[in-house]
Amino acid sequence: MSSIVAVRVPTILRTYTGGESDVSVSVADGATLDDVVSALETAYPGIGARVLDDSGKIRRFVNVYVDDDDVRFASGLQTPTPDGSRVSVIPAVAGG
Amino acid sequence: MTVTISPAVSAHVAEGPDLGPATHLSCRECDASTPLGPFYACTECFGPLEVAYDFGRVSRERIEAGPRSIWRYRDLLPVPADVAETPNTDPGFTRLIRADRLGTELGIATLWVKDDSGNPTHSFKDRVVAVALAAARQLGFTVLACPSTGNLANAVAAAAARAGIRSYVFVPRDLEQQKIVTSAVYDTTLVAVEGTYDDVNRLASELAGEHEDWAFVNVNVRPYYAEGSKTLGFEVAEQLGWRLPRQVVIPVASGAQLVKVDKAFRELLALGLVEGEPPRIFGAQATGCSPVAAAFKAGHDVVRPVRPSTIAKSLAIGNPADGPYVLDVTRRTGGAVEDVTDDEVVEGIRLLARTEGVFAETAGGVTVAVLAKLVREGALDPDAETVVFNTGDGLKTLDAVAPVVGPVGTIAATTEAFDALRVAP
């Protein structure tokens, strides 16, 4: 069995997705955000390194949401991404 | 005096937008360079983009001969030279008040209040919006928009009305009624959003990706917008007679204002427009939303987001974009970031009103209360010249003080009734 996760792609990463703002990836049941990022990298090579830094952590100026929750309030890259969930990647540099 | 910071200055080649002395955008994290344009995050690392300049020759005399608005500093902003001639709200050059009575109360020898409630829509946000509008025009945007905790909504709605362009402003549903009315009156499209400011901000970031002709002032034109806050620093220096104070206390929401005031002081020093040392910069937050103060006190260089709960709604940003840079600036300059409770915020508002006749909004109450706390704790030197910022008008946050101030009594219209009140002389 596998799960389908929808991903909202920010403008500055759409060069990797052929201009697509919404893509989806297939991951195993029980997958986490980490698996979603890996699946994105497989489908759109180069995108992973934009979202994660050299040590594999979410970059300081990237906000990632699973459904409506900022993963920094959840379990970071270990946040579960069940079938039908929606991941949003958004530059943190906004507001105020 | 006239100083040349770059000896090889020639006329800027007119290619692309005319943003005055601005030359390109530079990533604050990885230094990657991006051409001037509607960009705000680095394509390499998502880091924030910063406007880089070639200032050429800038003189005190030229600034002093300029209009009594932020446009006197146009040579130091990413705007075209004729910016003052296009319809805008002409903000800035607000008063710097010598605050001897407040200083005496707090034990500070030389204290000033930079009172930015005097702007056209009564907060410092008119400064940043005016710069954003000028840049947005040059970048080809046709609509002005923002997520806001209220003051920015007022400023965007008014600036768009004056410029004759459409605007969309998005605010948290639980915003103060005063700030909703003072936005909606300008006939903007005002949208109340369920959730916190951080939720509104996220929505705006997503919408900015969908509507390419919308300038979300604090999202996709944020590098230009944020530069407007430098004018607070320029004005303080000019109003002190081209001098820098030793200490400054500034409210922290996203943190952009504090970071840009520091940048302003350093630019003035680099250009030789002032002499001396960069001021110690102190940041002020409400305890109910104090992620930057918490990181400062813990010795961290990253800011962990929080869910805000404070009456200081204009500072209620739980995930502050410039938080890490506030930590850098305050540590580099020998300052600090401190926080105060909501009760202290109310007392700060009343103290400033009672001693100086200035009615601050809750953010001003935060800075005054933090100033008091910093003196009590010995973190701020009471003998060094200090400037405290009031960035908004108390009329917009009446709810904060309405429960604790009011008439001493209601009486019949007779002298006997007044005498019976026994009001202290």
Contacts between the chains, C-beta under 8 A, distances in Angstrom:
chain1	res1	chain2	res2	distance
A	8	B	206	6.8
A	10	B	41	7.8
A	10	B	205	7.6
A	10	B	209	6.1
A	11	B	208	7.6
A	11	B	209	4.6
A	12	B	39	7.9
A	12	B	41	5.6
A	12	B	43	5.1
A	12	B	46	7.5
A	15	B	43	7.8
A	21	B	209	6.4
A	21	B	210	7.4
A	50	B	43	7.7
A	50	B	44	7.5
A	50	B	45	7.7
A	50	B	46	7.1
A	53	B	45	7.8
A	59	B	45	6.1
A	59	B	46	5.3
A	60	B	29	7.3
A	60	B	46	8.0
A	60	B	47	7.8
A	60	B	302	6.5
A	60	B	324	7.0
A	61	B	29	6.8
A	61	B	41	6.9
A	61	B	42	7.9
A	61	B	45	7.0
A	61	B	46	4.2
A	61	B	47	5.3
A	61	B	48	6.5
A	61	B	321	7.9
A	62	B	46	4.9
A	63	B	202	7.2
A	63	B	319	7.1
A	65	B	202	6.9
A	68	B	199	7.9
A	70	B	198	7.6
A	70	B	305	6.5
A	70	B	319	7.2
A	72	B	304	7.3
A	72	B	305	5.6
A	72	B	319	8.0
A	73	B	305	7.0
A	73	B	307	7.8
A	88	B	202	7.5
A	88	B	206	7.0
A	90	B	202	6.1
A	90	B	205	4.7
A	90	B	206	6.9
A	91	B	40	6.9
A	91	B	41	3.7
A	91	B	46	5.3
A	91	B	205	6.7
A	92	B	46	7.0
A	92	B	319	7.1
A	92	B	321	5.9
A	93	B	40	6.0
A	93	B	41	5.3
A	93	B	46	7.3
A	93	B	47	7.4
A	93	B	48	4.1
A	93	B	49	7.8
A	93	B	222	6.5
A	93	B	321	5.0
A	94	B	40	7.3
A	94	B	147	7.7
A	94	B	201	5.7
A	94	B	204	6.8
A	94	B	205	5.1
A	94	B	208	8.0
A	94	B	216	7.7
A	94	B	218	6.4
A	94	B	219	4.3
A	94	B	222	6.4
A	94	B	321	6.1
A	95	B	147	6.0
A	95	B	197	7.2
A	95	B	198	7.7
A	95	B	201	4.0
A	95	B	204	7.5
A	95	B	218	5.5
A	95	B	219	7.1
A	95	B	254	5.5
A	95	B	317	6.2
A	95	B	321	5.8
A	96	B	218	6.2
A	96	B	253	4.9
A	96	B	254	2.1
A	96	B	255	7.1
A	96	B	256	5.4
A	96	B	317	5.5
A	96	B	320	6.6
A	96	B	321	6.1
A	96	B	322	7.1
